[in-house]
């Protein structure tokens, strides 16, 4: 009965761990229920933390008509996939008025839609009755609507726009626009694409010779750079600055350059290039970095004196989803502008009404910094970006603690207590020596890693959205578990004491909770931008954890299959010991011991290889 009960407990442990991995691992996590969308902005209401895709959408809003008359005939509007292999699930579609230059004049929806595919897909009207959205979870490659503006007095040129969520729930595009449809009662649109001349591509051939440059990735040509900043001294305390980036926003975007004593974003002078999607203007601001965003300096005189536009054309432009600015900055007009050798940091992301928003915490979302300090007075040609050594050390120690010592230590205590029954190491059984040393190393590594990360972040680390918000919380719970468990083990009573089973259960509970929370927390930690862990390393760790679960299940099944035979051997040994009290009778070797020895050896080799790959991946990335 006891063996069957133990088996049930182990199965529950494995199932619980597997569910946690599937829920928390960024690679395997099931898509959250999407709530699409907010009226007007068409932003997703959930899930928190996802960012809209910045690359061309595989889905399009298609309209056949070029003109319409308010109160006249209906217009056919389709949302369609341009790629037969890709489908969408959620969407919201609206029609909005536009100005004479083609820009959006208001986020308010107009007209009314009728679903022409209501026999296949379920939609509902929203934002009053002037927008339409999906409510089913069916995969779609085409859905057709009929739209009509029934109000004769409500005149204006229009565009249709939609937010579209691809099947899977993690890839989505916000406010994808159709071509304009002109009101026949109004003057035609004036949509000349460039009323100002285009800002020329930033010349990277001059880097290191005519001007200083910071480029990521190293040596990139400007249209293909994730980030680029250049500087050239013009006269006195003035510099010509060029900023460019492929940005993360959709309608409003920004790229910022900070000058700092260290590689951390915060309390530094920032030069921002911000595009306002509503006004279609790009402006340059002076501000200060605060935590994970920037604040613009309020003194208007500072900006008026500090930023001078180029001799002709605008300060900046969006072209092909690439933001680019060129301006002259007078450092003497900026209070606290740093001089001498400093780190250059660059950040990018979304904005709202010309105000930059917070950047994320994931890979590709955190600001990048020059590895070494540079001077704006010199023509440096810098590539690459600084690494956060303490964050990497924290990750390496945690991988060693849980993926090496944790997995090996657990196998010894669960399945190898009966192995090598007649051998001792300094009077202790082999399983106890192995388990004890693995757990001591685990506790030491976790404590050191815990201290390191507190030093790195200067206290408690805060993130404002999941899953990053959960990482420090889970870390503290895990830390408490691994500190309590050794204390419980040391205070455990003798084996024949009546309280021993209760203490054993408490010891098992804290160990299991710590282990089951540590696995998803490692995956969350690997997704932090500061860790800079390559995507394939997450897959390797995930496959290894699944492999470890399979090993445990295999040993559990093997233990059940040999339970009866081992029980008979043990009973025979007890009889012999009772009948021959003065004779030293060796304990019986367990059935299936060769298989278990081989399993332990193979698991140890694979664990060493996986951990070596993980350590190199984290340290070298």
C-alpha positions in Angstrom: 0.0 0.0 0.0 2.8 2.4 0.9 4.5 1.9 -2.5 1.3 2.5 -4.4 0.7 5.7 -2.3 4.3 6.9 -3.1 3.8 6.2 -6.8 0.6 8.3 -6.8 2.5 11.1 -5.1 5.3 11.0 -7.6 2.9 11.0 -10.6 1.2 14.1 -9.1 4.6 15.7 -8.8 5.5 15.0 -12.4 2.1 16.2 -13.7 2.3 19.4 -11.6 5.8 20.1 -12.9 4.9 19.5 -16.5 1.9 21.8 -16.3 4.1 24.5 -14.8 6.6 24.2 -17.6 3.9 24.5 -20.3 2.3 27.5 -18.6 5.4 29.5 -17.8 7.9 28.7 -20.6 7.9 31.5 -23.2 8.5 28.9 -25.9 5.6 26.6 -25.1 3.1 28.9 -23.3 -0.4 28.6 -24.5 -1.8 31.8 -26.1 -3.8 33.9 -23.7 -7.4 34.8 -24.4 -7.2 37.8 -26.6 -9.6 40.7 -26.0 -9.7 42.8 -29.2 -9.9 45.7 -29.1 -10.1 49.2 -27.6 -12.5 51.5 -29.5 -10.7 54.3 -31.3 -7.1 53.2 -30.8 -7.7 49.5 -31.8 -5.1 48.4 -29.3 -5.4 45.0 -27.6 -6.9 45.0 -24.1 -4.9 41.9 -23.4 -2.5 40.1 -23.0 -0.2 42.4 -21.2 3.4 42.6 -22.4 2.9 41.7 -26.0 4.2 44.2 -28.6 2.7 44.7 -32.1 4.7 43.5 -35.0 6.7 46.1 -36.8 7.3 44.2 -40.0 4.9 44.1 -43.0 1.6 42.4 -42.3 0.7 39.2 -44.2 -2.9 40.4 -43.9 -4.5 43.3 -45.8 -7.6 45.4 -45.6 -8.8 45.5 -49.3 -11.4 47.9 -50.7 -12.3 47.8 -54.4 -14.0 51.2 -54.6 -12.1 54.5 -54.9 -15.0 56.8 -54.2 -18.3 56.8 -52.3 -21.2 59.1 -51.5 -22.7 59.4 -48.0 -26.1 57.9 -48.0 -25.4 56.1 -51.3 -24.4 52.6 -52.2 -22.5 50.2 -49.9 -18.8 49.5 -50.2 -17.3 46.0 -50.0 -14.4 45.6 -47.5 -12.4 42.4 -47.1 -9.7 41.4 -44.6 -7.6 38.8 -46.4 -4.4 36.9 -46.0 -1.7 37.4 -48.6 0.0 34.1 -47.6 -2.1 30.9 -47.9 -0.1 29.4 -45.0 -1.0 32.1 -42.5 -4.4 32.7 -40.9 -5.9 35.2 -38.4 -8.3 34.6 -35.6 -9.2 38.0 -34.0 -9.7 41.4 -35.6 -11.5 44.7 -35.2 -12.4 46.7 -38.3 -13.5 50.4 -38.5 -13.8 53.2 -41.0 -12.4 56.6 -40.0 -12.3 60.1 -41.6 -9.0 61.4 -43.0 -7.7 64.8 -43.7 -6.8 66.2 -47.1 -3.3 65.0 -46.8 -4.5 61.4 -46.0 -3.6 61.5 -42.3 -6.2 60.3 -39.8 -8.4 63.2 -38.6 -10.2 61.3 -35.8 -10.2 57.9 -34.1 -14.0 57.8 -34.1 -15.6 55.1 -36.2 -18.2 56.0 -38.9 -20.7 54.1 -40.9 -21.9 50.6 -40.3 -20.7 47.1 -41.3 -22.7 44.0 -42.4 -20.9 40.6 -42.2 -21.3 38.9 -45.6 -19.8 35.6 -44.2 -22.0 35.3 -41.1 -22.8 31.7 -42.0 -19.1 30.9 -41.4 -17.7 33.4 -38.9 -19.3 35.1 -35.9 -18.8 38.9 -35.5 -20.5 41.6 -33.3 -20.8 45.3 -33.7 -18.8 47.5 -31.3 -18.1 51.1 -30.5 -21.8 51.8 -30.8 -22.5 50.1 -34.1 -19.8 51.6 -36.2 -17.1 49.0 -35.8 -17.1 45.2 -36.1 -15.0 42.6 -34.4 -14.6 38.8 -34.2 -15.9 36.8 -31.3 -15.1 33.3 -32.4 -11.7 31.6 -32.4 -11.9 30.1 -35.9 -9.0 30.4 -38.3 -9.7 32.8 -41.2 -7.9 33.6 -44.4 -10.7 35.9 -45.8 -13.7 37.6 -44.3 -16.0 39.9 -46.3 -18.1 42.9 -45.1 -20.4 45.5 -46.6 -20.0 49.1 -45.3 -22.3 52.0 -45.7 -22.4 55.6 -44.4 -26.1 56.2 -44.0 -25.8 59.8 -42.7 -25.8 62.2 -45.6 -24.6 65.0 -43.4 -21.6 63.0 -42.1 -19.2 63.8 -45.0 -15.5 63.1 -45.4 -12.9 61.1 -47.1 -12.3 57.8 -45.3 -9.9 54.9 -44.8 -10.6 51.5 -43.3 -8.3 50.2 -40.7 -8.1 47.0 -38.7 -6.1 45.4 -35.9 -5.5 41.7 -36.9 -4.2 38.9 -34.6 -2.6 36.0 -36.3 -3.5 32.4 -35.3 -1.4 31.6 -32.1 -2.1 34.9 -30.3 1.4 36.3 -30.1 1.7 38.0 -33.5 -0.5 40.9 -34.3 -0.6 44.1 -36.3 -2.4 47.3 -35.2 -4.3 49.8 -37.4 -3.5 48.3 -40.8 -4.9 50.7 -43.3 -6.7 50.4 -46.6 -6.2 52.8 -49.5 -8.3 56.0 -49.1 -11.9 56.2 -50.4 -12.8 59.7 -51.4 -16.1 61.5 -50.7 -17.4 62.6 -54.2 -18.9 65.7 -52.6 -15.5 67.0 -51.4 -12.3 68.3 -53.1 -9.9 65.5 -54.0 -7.1 64.4 -51.6 -3.6 66.0 -51.7 -1.5 63.0 -50.8 1.9 63.8 -52.1 4.2 61.4 -50.2 6.9 64.0 -49.3 6.0 67.6 -49.0 9.5 67.9 -47.4 12.5 66.4 -49.0 13.5 63.0 -47.6 16.3 63.0 -45.0 19.2 61.3 -46.7 20.3 57.9 -45.4 22.9 58.2 -42.7 26.3 57.9 -44.3 28.2 55.0 -42.5 31.2 55.4 -44.9 32.2 58.4 -42.8 32.2 56.6 -39.5 35.6 56.9 -37.7 36.9 59.4 -40.3 34.5 62.4 -40.5 32.3 61.6 -37.6 31.9 59.3 -34.6 29.4 56.4 -34.9 27.7 53.8 -32.7 26.0 51.0 -34.6 24.2 47.8 -33.6 24.9 45.3 -35.1 28.6 46.2 -35.6 29.5 47.5 -39.0 25.9 47.6 -40.3 24.7 49.8 -43.2 22.2 52.3 -41.8 19.0 50.9 -43.4 19.8 47.6 -41.7 21.0 48.8 -38.3 18.9 48.1 -35.3 20.3 51.3 -33.8 22.6 54.0 -35.1 23.8 57.2 -33.6 26.5 59.5 -35.1 28.0 62.7 -33.9 30.2 65.4 -35.4 31.4 68.6 -33.7 30.4 71.7 -35.7 31.4 74.8 -33.8 32.0 75.6 -30.1 29.7 73.4 -28.0 27.5 72.4 -30.9 27.3 68.9 -32.4 25.4 67.5 -35.4 23.6 64.4 -34.2 22.0 61.7 -36.4 19.7 59.0 -34.8 18.1 56.1 -36.6 16.4 52.8 -35.7 13.9 50.2 -36.8 11.4 51.0 -34.0 8.8 48.9 -32.1 5.8 51.2 -32.2 3.1 51.3 -34.8 1.6 54.8 -35.3 3.9 56.7 -32.9 7.5 55.8 -32.5 10.7 57.0 -30.9 14.4 56.4 -30.8 16.5 58.0 -28.0 20.2 58.5 -27.2 21.4 58.9 -23.6 24.8 59.9 -22.4 25.7 58.2 -19.1 28.5 57.3 -16.7 27.4 53.7 -16.7 25.5 51.2 -18.9 22.2 51.5 -17.0 19.2 53.6 -18.2 18.4 56.2 -15.5 19.1 59.8 -14.5 21.0 60.7 -17.7 20.6 63.4 -20.4 18.5 62.0 -23.3 18.1 63.3 -26.8 14.8 61.9 -28.2 13.6 61.6 -31.8 9.8 61.1 -31.6 7.3 60.7 -34.4 3.7 61.7 -33.9 1.5 59.6 -36.1 -1.5 61.9 -35.7 0.3 65.1 -36.8 2.8 63.2 -39.0 5.5 65.4 -37.5 8.8 64.3 -36.1 10.2 66.3 -33.2 13.4 66.2 -31.2 13.2 66.6 -27.4 15.7 67.0 -24.6 14.9 65.0 -21.5 16.2 62.8 -18.7 16.0 59.0 -18.4 14.0 57.6 -15.5 13.9 53.9 -14.8 12.5 52.4 -18.0 11.4 55.5 -19.8 12.3 59.2 -20.4 10.8 62.5 -19.3 11.0 65.6 -21.4 12.5 68.6 -19.7 9.7 71.1 -19.1 11.8 74.3 -19.6 10.8 75.4 -23.1 13.8 77.7 -23.3 16.1 74.7 -22.8 14.7 73.0 -26.0 14.6 76.3 -27.9 18.2 77.0 -27.2 19.5 73.4 -27.4 18.0 72.0 -30.5 18.6 73.6 -33.9 17.2 72.0 -37.1 19.2 71.4 -40.3 19.5 74.1 -42.8 16.6 72.7 -44.9 14.0 70.0 -44.5 12.5 68.5 -41.3 14.3 67.4 -38.1 13.2 63.8 -38.8 11.0 61.4 -40.7 9.5 58.0 -40.8 10.2 56.1 -44.0 9.4 52.4 -44.4 8.9 52.0 -40.6 12.4 53.4 -40.0 12.7 56.5 -37.9 15.6 58.9 -38.7 16.5 62.3 -37.3 19.3 64.8 -38.0 19.7 67.9 -35.9 22.3 70.2 -34.2 22.5 70.3 -30.4 24.0 73.1 -28.4 25.3 71.3 -25.3 25.9 74.6 -23.5 22.1 75.1 -23.4 21.4 71.8 -21.7 21.8 71.8 -17.9 24.0 69.0 -16.7 25.1 67.9 -20.2 28.0 65.4 -19.6 31.4 66.1 -21.0 34.4 63.8 -21.3 34.3 60.0 -21.8 30.8 58.5 -21.3 28.7 55.5 -22.4 26.2 56.1 -25.1 22.9 54.3 -24.6 20.1 53.9 -27.2 16.5 53.0 -26.7 13.6 52.6 -29.1 9.9 51.8 -28.9 6.4 53.1 -29.1 5.1 56.5 -28.3 1.7 58.1 -27.7 0.8 61.6 -29.1 4.5 62.4 -29.5 5.5 61.2 -26.0 7.8 58.1 -25.7 6.4 55.1 -23.7 8.2 52.7 -21.4 10.5 50.2 -23.0 10.1 46.5 -22.3 12.3 44.1 -20.3 12.6 41.3 -22.9 15.2 40.5 -25.5 15.5 43.3 -28.0 13.5 45.7 -25.8 16.0 47.0 -23.3 18.4 49.8 -24.2 21.8 49.0 -25.6 25.0 50.7 -24.5 28.5 51.1 -25.8 30.9 48.5 -24.3 33.4 51.2 -23.5 33.1 54.9 -22.8 33.5 57.3 -25.7 33.9 61.0 -26.2 31.7 63.1 -28.5 34.8 65.2 -29.3 36.4 62.2 -30.9 35.6 60.2 -34.1 35.0 56.7 -32.6 33.6 53.9 -34.7 31.9 51.7 -32.1 29.8 48.5 -32.6 28.5 45.8 -30.3 26.9 46.5 -26.9 27.8 46.1 -23.3 26.9 43.0 -21.3 25.5 42.8 -17.8 28.1 40.5 -16.2 26.3 40.1 -12.9 23.1 39.2 -14.5 24.9 36.5 -16.5 26.6 35.3 -13.4 23.3 35.0 -11.7 21.9 33.0 -14.6 24.9 30.7 -14.7 24.7 29.9 -11.0 21.0 29.2 -11.1 21.4 26.9 -14.1 24.2 25.0 -12.3 22.1 24.9 -9.1 18.8 23.6 -10.5 19.7 21.9 -13.8 22.8 20.1 -12.5 22.9 19.7 -8.8 19.1 19.8 -8.4 18.3 17.2 -11.0 21.0 14.8 -9.9 20.3 15.2 -6.2 16.6 14.5 -6.7 17.3 11.3 -8.6 19.5 9.9 -5.8 17.1 10.5 -3.1 14.0 9.2 -5.0 15.3 6.1 -6.7 18.7 5.1 -5.5 18.3 4.6 -1.7 18.3 0.8 -2.1 21.3 0.8 -4.4 24.7 -0.4 -3.1 23.2 -1.5 0.2 26.4 -3.0 1.6 28.8 -0.1 0.8 29.4 3.0 2.8 31.4 6.2 2.4 32.6 7.3 5.8 29.8 5.4 7.4 27.1 6.8 5.2 25.1 5.3 2.3 26.1 6.4 -1.2 22.7 7.9 -1.9 22.8 10.1 1.2 26.3 11.3 0.5 25.4 12.2 -3.1 22.1 13.8 -2.2 23.6 15.8 0.7 26.5 17.2 -1.3 24.2 18.1 -4.3 21.8 19.9 -2.0 24.6 21.8 -0.2 26.0 23.0 -3.5 22.5 23.9 -4.7 21.8 26.0 -1.5 25.2 27.7 -1.8 24.8 28.6 -5.5 21.3 29.9 -5.0 22.4 32.1 -2.0 25.3 33.5 -4.0 23.1 34.1 -7.1 20.5 35.7 -4.9 23.0 38.2 -3.4 24.5 38.9 -6.9 21.2 39.9 -8.4 20.3 42.1 -5.5 23.6 43.9 -5.9 23.0 44.3 -9.6 19.6 45.8 -9.4 20.2 47.7 -6.2 17.4 46.0 -4.2 14.1 44.5 -5.3 13.7 44.3 -9.1 10.4 45.6 -10.3 8.7 44.9 -13.7 5.2 46.2 -14.6 3.9 43.2 -16.6 3.9 39.4 -16.6 5.8 37.2 -16.9 8.7 39.4 -15.8 6.8 40.7 -12.8 6.6 37.2 -11.4 10.3 36.5 -11.6 11.5 38.3 -8.4 8.4 37.1 -6.5 9.0 33.4 -7.4 12.7 33.9 -6.7 12.0 35.0 -3.1 9.6 32.1 -2.5 12.2 29.7 -3.9 14.9 31.2 -1.7 12.8 30.8 1.4 12.1 27.1 0.5 15.8 26.2 0.0 16.8 27.9 3.2 14.1 26.2 5.3 14.6 22.7 3.9 18.2 22.2 5.2 17.1 23.5 8.6 14.2 21.0 8.6 16.6 18.2 7.6 19.0 19.1 10.5 16.2 19.2 13.1 14.6 15.9 11.9 14.1 13.4 14.7 15.4 9.8 14.7 14.0 7.3 12.2 11.9 5.5 14.8 10.4 8.7 16.3 6.6 9.0 15.7 7.0 12.5 14.3 9.6 11.4 11.7 7.0 10.8 8.9 5.4 14.3 9.4 8.8 16.0 9.2 9.7 13.9 6.1 6.5 15.2 4.4 7.3 18.8 5.3 10.8 18.3 4.0 9.4 16.9 0.8 6.8 19.7 0.4 9.3 22.5 0.6 11.7 20.7 -1.7 9.0 20.0 -4.3 7.7 23.6 -4.2 11.2 25.0 -4.6 11.9 22.7 -7.5 8.6 23.1 -9.3 8.8 27.0 -9.1 12.5 27.1 -10.0 12.0 25.5 -13.4 9.5 28.1 -14.9 11.4 30.8 -13.1 14.5 29.9 -15.0 12.6 30.2 -18.3 11.3 33.6 -17.3 14.8 34.7 -16.3 16.3 33.5 -19.7 13.8 35.8 -21.5 15.1 38.9 -19.8 16.9 41.2 -22.2 19.8 41.8 -19.8 20.6 38.0 -19.7 21.0 38.1 -23.5 20.4 34.3 -23.8 20.0 33.1 -27.4 16.6 31.7 -28.2 17.9 28.2 -29.0 19.3 27.9 -25.4 15.7 28.1 -24.1 14.8 25.2 -26.3 17.7 23.1 -25.1 16.8 23.7 -21.5 13.1 22.9 -22.1 14.0 19.7 -23.9 16.3 18.7 -21.1 13.6 19.3 -18.4 11.2 17.2 -20.4 13.9 14.5 -20.7 14.5 14.6 -17.0 10.7 14.1 -16.3 10.8 11.1 -18.7 13.7 9.7 -16.8 11.9 10.0 -13.5 8.7 8.4 -14.9 10.9 5.6 -16.4 12.6 5.0 -13.0 9.2 5.2 -11.3 7.7 2.5 -13.6 10.8 0.4 -13.1 10.5 0.7 -9.3 6.9 -0.4 -9.5 7.8 -3.4 -11.7 10.6 -4.6 -9.3 8.7 -3.7 -6.1 7.3 -7.2 -5.5 10.7 -9.0 -6.1 12.6 -6.5 -3.9 9.9 -6.9 -1.2 10.4 -10.7 -1.2 14.2 -10.3 -1.0 13.9 -8.0 1.9 11.5 -10.3 3.7 13.9 -13.2 3.2 16.8 -11.1 4.5 14.8 -10.1 7.7 14.1 -13.8 8.3 17.7 -14.8 7.9 18.8 -11.9 10.2 16.3 -13.0 12.8 17.3 -16.7 12.7 21.0 -15.9 12.8 21.4 -12.8 15.0 25.2 -13.4 15.5 26.0 -13.8 11.9 26.6 -10.7 9.7 24.3 -11.2 6.7 24.8 -8.8 3.7 21.7 -6.9 2.6 20.2 -8.1 -0.7 21.1 -6.3 -3.9 18.0 -4.7 -5.4 16.4 -6.2 -8.6 17.1 -4.2 -11.7 20.2 -2.6 -10.3 22.1 -2.8 -13.7 19.4 -0.9 -15.4 19.3 1.8 -12.7 23.1 2.1 -12.7 23.1 2.6 -16.5 20.2 5.2 -16.3 22.2 7.1 -13.7 25.3 7.1 -15.8 23.5 8.2 -19.0 21.6 10.9 -17.1 24.8 12.2 -15.5 26.6 12.4 -18.9 23.6 14.2 -20.6 23.2 16.6 -17.7 26.9 17.5 -17.9 26.7 18.1 -21.7 23.5 20.2 -21.4 24.8 22.3 -18.6 28.1 22.9 -20.4 26.2 24.1 -23.5 24.0 26.3 -21.4 26.9 27.9 -19.5 28.8 28.7 -22.7 25.6 30.1 -24.3 24.9 32.4 -21.4 28.5 33.5 -20.9 29.4 34.1 -24.6 26.1 35.7 -25.8 
